[in-house]
Amino acid sequence: MAFTGRVIVITGASEGIGAELARQLSGEKPHLVLAARSADRLEAVAADCRARGARRLVQPTDVTDDAQCRVLIERAVDAFGHLDVLVNKPAYRCTPGSRTRRISRPTKGSCA
Ligand SMILES: NC(=O)c1ccc[n+]([C@@H]2O[C@H](COP(=O)([O-])OP(=O)(O)OC[C@H]3O[C@@H](n4cnc5c(N)ncnc54)[C@H](OP(=O)(O)O)[C@@H]3O)[C@@H](O)[C@H]2O)c1
């Protein structure tokens, strides 16, 4: 299977598409690193993933914080030795003249 033993970091893994991706990949027994702000919801997803065969690490992370992102990657490499896949899931919206800005529930529109 394509993801067996792969180290996969998923941000936005506590609900929605990120959580479902983590659950569906788990059957292939990857090493999952699950990140989002809510530790409680991440732990619930991690329990599902473990039951389905994944090794997993939960790292509460706000992806708008550079320092927390660095810690996330450092902890992933410490735990599993390297990275194979990084899924940056939380949605972003681009506004004219500004840096990319994250919103929790994107409104209609796209990044230019
Ligand atoms: N879910 C669906 O069934 C579905 C169907 C069709 C289309 N879509 C579209 O697909 C896109 C993704 O949807 P989604 O349901 O996965 O919701 P989303 O709002 O893009 O992502 C929610 C996830 O991102 C995390 N998150 C939010 N802010 C974060 C931050 N600053 N740092 C780290 N993690 C953060 C949330 O956890 P925390 O709050 O714990 O941080 C949660 O795990 C959206 O544009 C949606 O409209 C979704």
Ligand as a Chemical Component Dictionary entry (heavy atoms), coordinates in Angstrom:
data_LIG
# 
_chem_comp.id                   LIG 
_chem_comp.type                 NON-POLYMER 
_chem_comp.pdbx_formal_charge   0 
_chem_comp.three_letter_code    LIG 
# 
loop_
_chem_comp_atom.comp_id 
_chem_comp_atom.atom_id 
_chem_comp_atom.alt_atom_id 
_chem_comp_atom.type_symbol 
_chem_comp_atom.charge 
_chem_comp_atom.model_Cartn_x 
_chem_comp_atom.model_Cartn_y 
_chem_comp_atom.model_Cartn_z 
_chem_comp_atom.pdbx_ordinal 
LIG N1  N1  N 0  -15.982 19.154 5.380  1  
LIG C1  C1  C 0  -16.708 18.930 4.279  2  
LIG O1  O1  O 0  -17.491 17.962 4.192  3  
LIG C2  C2  C 0  -16.569 19.813 3.037  4  
LIG C3  C3  C 0  -17.321 19.504 1.893  5  
LIG C4  C4  C 0  -17.165 20.302 0.763  6  
LIG C5  C5  C 0  -16.297 21.375 0.759  7  
LIG N2  N2  N 1  -15.602 21.681 1.878  8  
LIG C6  C6  C 0  -14.695 22.806 1.837  9  
LIG O2  O2  O 0  -13.381 22.292 1.989  10 
LIG C7  C7  C 0  -12.604 23.222 2.751  11 
LIG C8  C8  C 0  -12.092 22.530 4.005  12 
LIG O3  O3  O 0  -13.197 22.206 4.837  13 
LIG P1  P1  P 0  -13.064 21.599 6.319  14 
LIG O4  O4  O 0  -14.417 21.060 6.681  15 
LIG O5  O5  O -1 -11.933 20.637 6.392  16 
LIG O6  O6  O 0  -12.875 22.886 7.264  17 
LIG P2  P2  P 0  -11.723 23.973 7.520  18 
LIG O7  O7  O 0  -12.400 25.075 8.261  19 
LIG O8  O8  O 0  -10.969 24.300 6.283  20 
LIG O9  O9  O 0  -10.713 23.234 8.509  21 
LIG C9  C9  C 0  -11.039 22.909 9.813  22 
LIG C10 C10 C 0  -9.809  22.272 10.456 23 
LIG O10 O10 O 0  -8.750  23.208 10.437 24 
LIG C11 C11 C 0  -8.297  23.404 11.781 25 
LIG N3  N3  N 0  -7.822  24.749 11.938 26 
LIG C12 C12 C 0  -8.513  25.893 11.809 27 
LIG N4  N4  N 0  -7.715  26.949 12.055 28 
LIG C13 C13 C 0  -6.496  26.443 12.356 29 
LIG C14 C14 C 0  -5.269  27.034 12.735 30 
LIG N5  N5  N 0  -5.114  28.343 12.811 31 
LIG N6  N6  N 0  -4.216  26.212 13.003 32 
LIG C15 C15 C 0  -4.357  24.876 12.902 33 
LIG N7  N7  N 0  -5.493  24.266 12.544 34 
LIG C16 C16 C 0  -6.556  25.048 12.290 35 
LIG C17 C17 C 0  -9.501  23.063 12.647 36 
LIG O11 O11 O 0  -9.144  22.646 13.935 37 
LIG P3  P3  P 0  -8.983  23.604 15.232 38 
LIG O12 O12 O 0  -10.174 24.504 15.250 39 
LIG O13 O13 O 0  -8.924  22.626 16.349 40 
LIG O14 O14 O 0  -7.700  24.334 15.049 41 
LIG C18 C18 C 0  -10.074 21.878 11.880 42 
LIG O15 O15 O 0  -9.335  20.701 12.182 43 
LIG C19 C19 C 0  -13.507 24.406 3.050  44 
LIG O16 O16 O 0  -13.291 25.394 2.064  45 
LIG C20 C20 C 0  -14.901 23.802 2.957  46 
LIG O17 O17 O 0  -15.854 24.805 2.632  47 
LIG C21 C21 C 0  -15.713 20.902 3.020  48 
# 
loop_
_chem_comp_bond.comp_id 
_chem_comp_bond.atom_id_1 
_chem_comp_bond.atom_id_2 
_chem_comp_bond.value_order 
_chem_comp_bond.pdbx_ordinal 
LIG N1  C1  SING 1  
LIG C1  O1  DOUB 2  
LIG C1  C2  SING 3  
LIG C2  C3  SING 4  
LIG C2  C21 DOUB 5  
LIG C3  C4  DOUB 6  
LIG C4  C5  SING 7  
LIG C5  N2  DOUB 8  
LIG N2  C6  SING 9  
LIG N2  C21 SING 10 
LIG C6  O2  SING 11 
LIG C6  C20 SING 12 
LIG O2  C7  SING 13 
LIG C7  C8  SING 14 
LIG C7  C19 SING 15 
LIG C8  O3  SING 16 
LIG O3  P1  SING 17 
LIG P1  O4  DOUB 18 
LIG P1  O5  SING 19 
LIG P1  O6  SING 20 
LIG O6  P2  SING 21 
LIG P2  O7  DOUB 22 
LIG P2  O8  SING 23 
LIG P2  O9  SING 24 
LIG O9  C9  SING 25 
LIG C9  C10 SING 26 
LIG C10 O10 SING 27 
LIG C10 C18 SING 28 
LIG O10 C11 SING 29 
LIG C11 N3  SING 30 
LIG C11 C17 SING 31 
LIG N3  C12 SING 32 
LIG N3  C16 SING 33 
LIG C12 N4  DOUB 34 
LIG N4  C13 SING 35 
LIG C13 C14 SING 36 
LIG C13 C16 DOUB 37 
LIG C14 N5  SING 38 
LIG C14 N6  DOUB 39 
LIG N6  C15 SING 40 
LIG C15 N7  DOUB 41 
LIG N7  C16 SING 42 
LIG C17 O11 SING 43 
LIG C17 C18 SING 44 
LIG O11 P3  SING 45 
LIG P3  O12 DOUB 46 
LIG P3  O13 SING 47 
LIG P3  O14 SING 48 
LIG C18 O15 SING 49 
LIG C19 O16 SING 50 
LIG C19 C20 SING 51 
LIG C20 O17 SING 52 
# 
